[in-house]
Amino acid sequence: MNGRIAILGAGAIGLYYGARLALAGRDVSFLARSDLTAIRERGITLKVEGREDVLKPAAVFARAEDIGPVDLVILTLKATANAELAHLLPPLLGPATWVLTLGRPRPHPRRALLHCLHAVGAGGGDVPPCGFDRAR
């Protein structure tokens, strides 16, 4: 995949995988809220197996609208932020966007994703069962 990637949830998991992808040459944008200023000033530092890599500058944004549609959204928000998906995810969705969830199982991932798809006019029907979906 050579398309644009958005990390939705720039905590430990999102920063780790997003920085690894960006350092490997991928076009990665991070949506950050609480750590936005720190990431803009210092970048993202990865310390793995005695090696330190710094991603600076990092493409970090406060609003999903500033990132725009991407090819892949890596969703690393905490499950307690599911209610925010309805306004955070739609600006990142394009006609062929994939959404990958990482981290702890989300209580109702299919419901949250369906709500977002309907919000951008791409809903209709159901989405196939996926991974750890426990909403059924």
Contact map, one row per residue, 1 for C-alpha under 8 A:
1110000000000000000000000000000000000000000000000000000000000000000000000000000000000000000000000000000000000000000000000000000000000000
1111000000000000000000000110000000000000000000000000000000000000000000000000000000000000000000000000000000000000000000000000000000000000
1111100000000000000000000110000000000000000000000000000000000000000001110000000000000000000000000000000000000000000000000000000000000000
0111110000000000000000000111100000000000000000000000000000000000000001110000000000000000000000000000000000000000000000000000000000000000
0011111000000000000000000111100000000000000000000000000000000000000001111100000000000000000000000000000000000000000000000000000000000000
0001111100000000000000000001111000000000000000000000000000000000001001011100000000000000000100000000000000000000000000000000000000000000
0000111111000110010000000001111000000000000000000000000000000000000000001111000000000000000000000000000000000000000000000000000000000000
0000011111000100000000000000011100000000000000000000000000000000000000001111100000000000000000000000000000000000000000000000000000000000
0000001111100100000000000000011100000000000000000000000000000000000000000011110000000000000000000000000000000000000000000000000000000000
0000001111111110000000000000011100000000000000000000000000000000000000000001100000000000000000000000000000000000000000000000000000000000
0000000011111110000000000000000000000000000000000000000000000000000000000001100000000000000000000000000000000000000000000000000000000000
0000000001111111000000000000000000000000000000000000000000000000000000000000000000000000000000000000000000000000000000000000000000000000
0000000001111111100000000000000000000000000000000000000000000000000000000001000000000000000000000000011000000000000000000000000000000000
0000001111111111110000000000000000000000000000000000000000000000000000000111000000000000000000000000000000000000000000000000000000000000
0000001001111111111000000000010000000000000100000000000000000000000000000000000000000000000000000000000000000000000000000000000000000000
0000000000011111111100000000000000000000000001000000000000000000000000000000000000000000000000000000000000000000000000000000000000000000
0000000000001111111110000000000000000000000000000000000000000000000000000000000000000000000000000000000000000000000000000000000000000000
0000001000000111111111000001110000000000000000000000000000000000000000000000000000000000000000000000000000000000000000000000000000000000
0000000000000011111111100001000000000000000101000000001000000000000000000000000000000000000000000000000000000000000000000000000000000000
0000000000000001111111110000000000000000000000000000000000000000000000000000000000000000000000000000000000000000000000000000000000000000
0000000000000000111111111111000000000000000000000000000000000000000000000000000000000000000000000000000000000000000000000000000000000000
0000000000000000011111111111000000000000000000000000001000000000000000000000000000000000000000000000000000000000000000000000000000000000
0000000000000000001111111100000000000000000000000000001000000000000000000000000000000000000000000000000000000000000000000000000000000000
0000000000000000000111111100000000000000000000000000000000000000000000000000000000000000000000000000000000000000000000000000000000000000
0000000000000000000011111110000000000000000000000000000000000000000000000000000000000000000000000000000000000000000000000000000000000000
0111100000000000000011111111000000000000000000000000000000000000000000000000000000000000000000000000000000000000000000000000000000000000
0111100000000000000011001111100000000000000000000000000000000000000000000000000000000000000000000000000000000000000000000000000000000000
0001111000000000011011000111110000000000000000000000000000100000000000000000000000000000000000000000000000000000000000000000000000000000
0001111000000000010000000011111000000000000000000000000001111000001000000000000000000000000000000000000000000000000000000000000000000000
0000011111000010010000000001111100000000000000000000000001111000000000000000000000000000000000000000000000000000000000000000000000000000
0000011111000000000000000000111110000000000000000000000000011111000000000000000000000000000000000000000000000000000000000000000000000000
0000000111000000000000000000011111110000000000000000000000011100000000000000000000000000000000000000000000000000000000000000000000000000
0000000000000000000000000000001111110000000000000000000000000100000000000000000000000000000000000000000000000000000000000000000000000000
0000000000000000000000000000000111111000000000000000000000000000000000000000000000000000000000000000000000000000000000000000000000000000
0000000000000000000000000000000111111110000000000000000000000000000000000000000000000000000000000000000000000000000000000000000000000000
0000000000000000000000000000000111111111000000000000000000011100000000000000000000000000000000000000000000000000000000000000000000000000
0000000000000000000000000000000001111111100000000000000000000000000000000000000000000000000000000000000000000000000000000000000000000000
0000000000000000000000000000000000111111111000000000000000000000000000000000000000000000000000000000000000000000000000000000000000000000
0000000000000000000000000000000000111111111100000000000001010000000000000000000000000000000000000000000000000000000000000000000000000000
0000000000000000000000000000000000011111111000000000000011010000000000000000000000000000000000000000000000000000000000000000000000000000
0000000000000000000000000000000000001111111000000000000000000000000000000000000000000000000000000000000000000000000000000000000000000000
0000000000000000000000000000000000000111111100000000000110000000000000000000000000000000000000000000000000000000000000000000000000000000
0000000000000000000000000000000000000111111110000000011111000000000000000000000000000000000000000000000000000000000000000000000000000000
0000000000000010001000000000000000000010011111000000011101000000000000000000000000000000000000000000000000000000000000000000000000000000
0000000000000000000000000000000000000000001111100001111000000000000000000000000000000000000000000000000000000000000000000000000000000000
0000000000000001001000000000000000000000000111110011110000000000000000000000000000000000000000000000000000000000000000000000000000000000
0000000000000000000000000000000000000000000011111111100000000000000000000000000000000000000000000000000000000000000000000000000000000000
0000000000000000000000000000000000000000000001111111000000000000000000000000000000000000000000000000000000000000000000000000000000000000
0000000000000000000000000000000000000000000000111110000000000000000000000000000000000000000000000000000000000000000000000000000000000000
0000000000000000000000000000000000000000000000111111000000000000000000000000000000000000000000000000000000000000000000000000000000000000
0000000000000000000000000000000000000000000001111111100000000000000000000000000000000000000000000000000000000000000000000000000000000000
0000000000000000000000000000000000000000000011110111110000000000000000000000000000000000000000000000000000000000000000000000000000000000
0000000000000000000000000000000000000000000011100011111000000000000000000000000000000000000000000000000000000000000000000000000000000000
0000000000000000000000000000000000000000001111000001111100000000000000000000000000000000000000000000000000000000000000000000000000000000
0000000000000000001001100000000000000000001110000000111111000000000000000000000000000000000000000000000000000000000000000000000000000000
0000000000000000000000000000000000000000011100000000011111000000000000000000000000000000000000000000000000000000000000000000000000000000
0000000000000000000000000000000000000001011000000000001111100000000000000000000000000000000000000000000000000000000000000000000000000000
0000000000000000000000000000110000000011001100000000001111110000000000000000000000000000000000000000000000000000000000000000000000000000
0000000000000000000000000001110000000000000000000000000011111000000000000000000000000000000000000000000000000000000000000000000000000000
0000000000000000000000000000111100010011000000000000000001111100000000000000000000000000000000000000000000000000000000000000000000000000
0000000000000000000000000000111100010000000000000000000000111111011000000000000000000000000000000000000000000000000000000000000000000000
0000000000000000000000000000001110010000000000000000000000011111010000000000000000000000000000000000000000000000000000000000000000000000
0000000000000000000000000000001000000000000000000000000000001111111000000000000000000001000000000000000000000000000000000000000000000000
0000000000000000000000000000001000000000000000000000000000001111111100000000000000000001101100000000000000000000000000000000000000000000
0000000000000000000000000000000000000000000000000000000000000011111100000000000000000000001100000000000000000000000000000000000000000000
0000000000000000000000000000000000000000000000000000000000001111111100000000000000000000000000000000000000000000000000000000000000000000
0000010000000000000000000000100000000000000000000000000000001011111111000000000000000000001100000000000000000000000000000000000000000000
0000000000000000000000000000000000000000000000000000000000000001111111000000000000000000001110000000000000000000000000000000000000000000
0000000000000000000000000000000000000000000000000000000000000000001111100000000000000000001111001000000000000000000000000000000000000000
0011110000000000000000000000000000000000000000000000000000000000001111111000000000000000000111001000000000000000000000000000000000000000
0011100000000000000000000000000000000000000000000000000000000000000011111000000000000000000011011100000000000000000000000000000000000000
0011110000000000000000000000000000000000000000000000000000000000000001111100000000000000000000001111000000000000000000000000000000000000
0000111100000000000000000000000000000000000000000000000000000000000001111110000000000000000100001111000000000000000000000000000000000000
0000111100000100000000000000000000000000000000000000000000000000000000011111000000000000000000000011110000000000000000000000000000000000
0000001110000100000000000000000000000000000000000000000000000000000000001111100000000000000000000011110000000000000000000000000000000000
0000001111101100000000000000000000000000000000000000000000000000000000000111110000000000000000000000111000000000000000000000000000000000
0000000111100000000000000000000000000000000000000000000000000000000000000011111111000000000000000000000000000000000000000000000000000000
0000000010000000000000000000000000000000000000000000000000000000000000000001111111000000000000000000001100000000000000000000000000000000
0000000000000000000000000000000000000000000000000000000000000000000000000000111111000000000000000000000111100000000000000000000000000000
0000000000000000000000000000000000000000000000000000000000000000000000000000111111100000000000000000000000000000000000000000000000000000
0000000000000000000000000000000000000000000000000000000000000000000000000000111111111000000000000000000000000000000000000000000000000000
0000000000000000000000000000000000000000000000000000000000000000000000000000111111111000000000000000000001000001000000000000000000000000
0000000000000000000000000000000000000000000000000000000000000000000000000000000111111100000000000000000000000001000000000000000000000000
0000000000000000000000000000000000000000000000000000000000000000000000000000000011111111000000000000000000000000000000000000000000000000
0000000000000000000000000000000000000000000000000000000000000000000000000000000011111111100000000000000000000001100100000000000000000000
0000000000000000000000000000000000000000000000000000000000000000000000000000000000111111110000000000000000000001001100100000000000000000
0000000000000000000000000000000000000000000000000000000000000000000000000000000000011111111000000000000000000000000100000000000000000000
0000000000000000000000000000000000000000000000000000000000000011000000000000000000011111111100000000000000000000000000000000000000000000
0000000000000000000000000000000000000000000000000000000000000001000000000000000000001111111110000000000000000000000100000000000000000000
0000000000000000000000000000000000000000000000000000000000000000000000000000000000000111111110000000000000000000000110110000000000000000
0000000000000000000000000000000000000000000000000000000000000001101110000000000000000011111110000000000000000000000000000000000000000000
0000010000000000000000000000000000000000000000000000000000000001101111001000000000000001111111000000000000000000000000000000000000000000
0000000000000000000000000000000000000000000000000000000000000000000111100000000000000000111111111000000000000000000000000000000000000000
0000000000000000000000000000000000000000000000000000000000000000000011100000000000000000000111111000000000000000000000000000000000000000
0000000000000000000000000000000000000000000000000000000000000000000000000000000000000000000011111000000000000000000000000000000000000000
0000000000000000000000000000000000000000000000000000000000000000000000100000000000000000000011111100000000000000000000000000000000000000
0000000000000000000000000000000000000000000000000000000000000000000011111000000000000000000011111110000000000000000000000000000000000000
0000000000000000000000000000000000000000000000000000000000000000000000111000000000000000000000011111000000000000000000000000000000000000
0000000000000000000000000000000000000000000000000000000000000000000000011110000000000000000000001111100000000000000000000000000000000000
0000000000000000000000000000000000000000000000000000000000000000000000011110000000000000000000000111110000000000000000000000000000000000
0000000000000000000000000000000000000000000000000000000000000000000000000111000000000000000000000011111000000000000000000000000000000000
0000000000001000000000000000000000000000000000000000000000000000000000000111000000000000000000000001111100000000000000000000000000000000
0000000000001000000000000000000000000000000000000000000000000000000000000001010000000000000000000000111110000000000000000000000000000000
0000000000000000000000000000000000000000000000000000000000000000000000000000011000000000000000000000011111000000000000000000000000000000
0000000000000000000000000000000000000000000000000000000000000000000000000000001000000000000000000000001111100000000000000000000000011000
0000000000000000000000000000000000000000000000000000000000000000000000000000001001000000000000000000000111111000000000000000000000011000
0000000000000000000000000000000000000000000000000000000000000000000000000000001000000000000000000000000011111000000000000000000000001110
0000000000000000000000000000000000000000000000000000000000000000000000000000000000000000000000000000000001111111000000000000000000001110
0000000000000000000000000000000000000000000000000000000000000000000000000000000000000000000000000000000001111111100000000000000000001010
0000000000000000000000000000000000000000000000000000000000000000000000000000000000000000000000000000000000011111110000000000001010001010
0000000000000000000000000000000000000000000000000000000000000000000000000000000000000000000000000000000000011111111000000000000000000010
0000000000000000000000000000000000000000000000000000000000000000000000000000000001101100000000000000000000011111111100000000000000000000
0000000000000000000000000000000000000000000000000000000000000000000000000000000000001000000000000000000000001111111110000000000000000000
0000000000000000000000000000000000000000000000000000000000000000000000000000000000000000000000000000000000000111111111000010011000000000
0000000000000000000000000000000000000000000000000000000000000000000000000000000000000100000000000000000000000011111111100010000000000000
0000000000000000000000000000000000000000000000000000000000000000000000000000000000001110110000000000000000000001111111110000000000000000
0000000000000000000000000000000000000000000000000000000000000000000000000000000000000000010000000000000000000000111111111110000000000000
0000000000000000000000000000000000000000000000000000000000000000000000000000000000000000000000000000000000000000011111111111000000000000
0000000000000000000000000000000000000000000000000000000000000000000000000000000000000100010000000000000000000000001111111110000000000000
0000000000000000000000000000000000000000000000000000000000000000000000000000000000000000010000000000000000000000000111111110000000000000
0000000000000000000000000000000000000000000000000000000000000000000000000000000000000000000000000000000000000000000011111110000000000000
0000000000000000000000000000000000000000000000000000000000000000000000000000000000000000000000000000000000000000000011111111000000000000
0000000000000000000000000000000000000000000000000000000000000000000000000000000000000000000000000000000000000000011011111111100000000000
0000000000000000000000000000000000000000000000000000000000000000000000000000000000000000000000000000000000000000000001000111110000000000
0000000000000000000000000000000000000000000000000000000000000000000000000000000000000000000000000000000000000000000000000011111000000000
0000000000000000000000000000000000000000000000000000000000000000000000000000000000000000000000000000000000000000010000000001111100000000
0000000000000000000000000000000000000000000000000000000000000000000000000000000000000000000000000000000000000100010000000000111110000000
0000000000000000000000000000000000000000000000000000000000000000000000000000000000000000000000000000000000000000000000000000011111000000
0000000000000000000000000000000000000000000000000000000000000000000000000000000000000000000000000000000000000100000000000000001111101000
0000000000000000000000000000000000000000000000000000000000000000000000000000000000000000000000000000000000000000000000000000000111111000
0000000000000000000000000000000000000000000000000000000000000000000000000000000000000000000000000000000000000000000000000000000011111000
0000000000000000000000000000000000000000000000000000000000000000000000000000000000000000000000000000000011000000000000000000000001111100
0000000000000000000000000000000000000000000000000000000000000000000000000000000000000000000000000000000011111100000000000000000011111111
0000000000000000000000000000000000000000000000000000000000000000000000000000000000000000000000000000000000110000000000000000000000011111
0000000000000000000000000000000000000000000000000000000000000000000000000000000000000000000000000000000000111110000000000000000000001111
0000000000000000000000000000000000000000000000000000000000000000000000000000000000000000000000000000000000000000000000000000000000001111
